[in-house]
Amino acid sequence: MLYHMKELQYQAKPAHPDPVYTKKRQEVPGGRSGEISFIMRYLFQGFSCRADANRKISL
């Protein structure tokens, strides 16, 4: 069972904005070599693979 709490784990407020750190932070999940880009490439590579016509695929 999962539940969602609308609380932050740490109550941290930055003193001032840091655009360099923000850019680095955004690169990890969605940048050019980020996790989302990698997953999408891997997914579409799997879609483009063809199986033999006579081979049955069981799930």
Order of alpha helices (4+ residues) and beta strands (2+ residues): alpha-alpha
